[in-house]
Amino acid sequence: MDAFIGAFVDAIYEAIGGELNAETMAELNSDQITLLGYHILHDEVMDGGFVQLIHNGYGPFFFRNPFAKAVQQWGMEDLKRLIRKAHSLYNKYGVELERECTDDEFMALFETHPEFDELDDTFVENEEDWTEMVATYIDDHLERFALIDFDTLEAEDVDTSSPS
């Protein structure tokens, strides 16, 4: 599942020059943006939880945009609920978590904000199921994620011979 999703994520990043920002988001459809969002969410939360996600500046992307609604439309109701809970904590602690700090101060954020621990645990516990749901959504909606230009395929890449 991870490699399948990764192939689409890599292709999208390549198409937008490797950076997701306001300008490059305009080049993508909502499903492509949601996929990149899930990829960022996954990497940040699996590495350092929601505290790290917010500290690294992703709070506005997830909590001031319709990301929760987008994953709900993908059939991921439980992830939507988790994002909404994290949003509530972001509203309460976002300014503090987003401020620049030393490594020691950053590590202390985990101790001073244990409210995020349950959310982090929930994400980790459900990560495999949610990743499978993302892969299934991509597979069921390939046209929203990739274009295949058959005109550019070289003849040697396609076996047109009849079966023996």
C-alpha positions in Angstrom: 0.0 0.0 0.0 2.8 2.4 0.9 4.6 1.9 -2.3 1.4 2.3 -4.4 0.5 5.5 -2.6 4.1 6.7 -2.8 4.2 6.4 -6.6 1.3 8.8 -6.9 2.7 11.2 -4.2 6.1 11.3 -5.9 4.5 11.9 -9.3 2.4 14.7 -8.0 5.3 16.4 -6.2 7.4 16.0 -9.4 4.6 17.7 -11.4 4.5 20.7 -9.0 8.3 21.1 -8.7 8.6 19.3 -5.3 6.8 21.9 -3.2 3.2 22.2 -2.0 2.3 25.8 -1.5 -0.6 28.2 -2.5 0.7 28.6 -6.0 1.2 24.9 -6.7 -2.0 23.9 -5.0 -3.8 25.8 -7.8 -2.4 23.3 -10.3 -3.9 20.3 -8.4 -7.4 19.0 -8.0 -9.0 18.4 -4.6 -8.2 14.7 -4.5 -4.5 15.3 -5.3 -4.3 17.9 -2.5 -6.0 15.6 -0.1 -3.6 12.8 -1.0 -0.6 15.1 -0.4 -2.2 16.1 2.8 -2.6 12.5 4.0 1.0 11.9 3.1 2.2 14.9 5.2 -0.2 14.0 8.0 1.0 10.4 8.0 4.7 11.3 8.0 4.5 14.0 10.6 2.2 12.1 13.0 4.1 8.8 12.7 7.4 10.6 13.4 6.4 13.1 16.1 2.7 13.2 16.5 0.3 16.1 16.2 2.6 18.3 18.3 5.3 18.0 15.6 2.8 18.4 12.8 1.7 21.7 14.3 5.1 22.9 15.2 6.4 22.3 11.7 3.8 24.7 10.4 1.1 22.4 9.0 -1.6 23.4 11.4 -3.2 25.9 9.0 -3.3 23.4 6.2 -5.1 20.8 8.2 -7.2 22.9 10.5 -8.1 26.0 8.4 -8.9 24.1 5.3 -11.5 21.4 4.5 -9.1 18.5 5.0 -11.4 16.8 7.5 -14.3 17.1 5.1 -12.2 15.8 2.2 -11.2 12.6 4.0 -14.8 12.1 5.1 -15.7 12.2 1.4 -13.2 9.4 0.9 -15.1 7.3 3.4 -12.7 7.9 6.3 -15.2 9.1 9.0 -12.9 8.1 11.9 -10.0 10.1 10.5 -12.3 13.0 10.1 -13.3 12.8 13.8 -9.6 12.6 14.8 -8.8 15.7 12.7 -11.7 17.6 14.3 -10.4 16.7 17.8 -6.9 17.8 16.9 -8.4 21.0 15.4 -10.0 21.8 18.8 -6.5 21.4 20.5 -4.9 23.4 17.7 -7.3 26.3 18.4 -6.3 26.1 22.1 -2.5 25.6 21.8 -1.6 26.4 18.2 0.2 29.7 18.8 2.3 28.1 21.5 3.2 25.1 19.5 4.0 27.0 16.3 6.5 29.4 17.9 10.2 29.0 17.2 12.1 27.2 19.9 15.3 25.3 20.7 15.4 21.5 20.4 15.0 21.2 24.2 12.0 23.5 24.2 10.5 21.5 21.3 10.9 18.3 23.2 9.3 19.9 26.3 6.2 20.6 24.2 5.4 16.9 24.3 5.5 16.9 28.1 3.4 20.1 28.5 0.8 19.0 26.0 -0.2 15.4 26.9 -3.6 16.1 25.4 -2.2 15.1 22.0 -1.0 11.7 23.2 -4.4 10.0 22.8 -4.8 11.5 19.3 -1.3 10.3 18.3 -2.1 6.8 19.6 -5.4 6.7 17.7 -3.6 7.6 14.5 -0.9 4.9 15.0 -3.5 2.3 15.8 -5.5 3.0 12.7 -2.7 3.9 10.3 -2.7 0.6 8.4 -6.5 0.7 7.8 -6.5 4.3 6.8 -3.6 3.9 4.5 -5.4 0.9 2.9 -8.5 3.1 2.5 -6.4 5.8 0.8 -4.9 3.3 -1.6 -8.4 1.9 -2.4 -9.7 5.4 -3.0 -6.9 6.1 -5.4 -7.4 2.7 -7.2 -11.1 3.4 -7.5 -10.6 7.0 -8.8 -7.4 6.7 -10.9 -8.5 9.4 -13.3 -8.4 11.9 -10.4 -4.7 11.1 -9.7 -3.0 10.3 -13.0 -3.2 10.6 -16.7 -2.0 8.0 -19.0 -0.9 9.3 -22.4 -1.0 6.3 -24.7 0.4 8.4 -27.6 3.7 8.7 -25.8 4.2 5.1 -24.9 6.9 3.6 -27.1 5.9 0.5 -29.1 8.5 -1.6 -27.3 6.8 -0.9 -24.0 3.6 -2.4 -25.2 3.4 -6.1 -26.2 1.0 -6.1 -29.1 1.7 -9.6 -30.3 -1.0 -12.1 -30.2 -0.8 -15.0 -27.7 1.1 -18.1 -28.9 
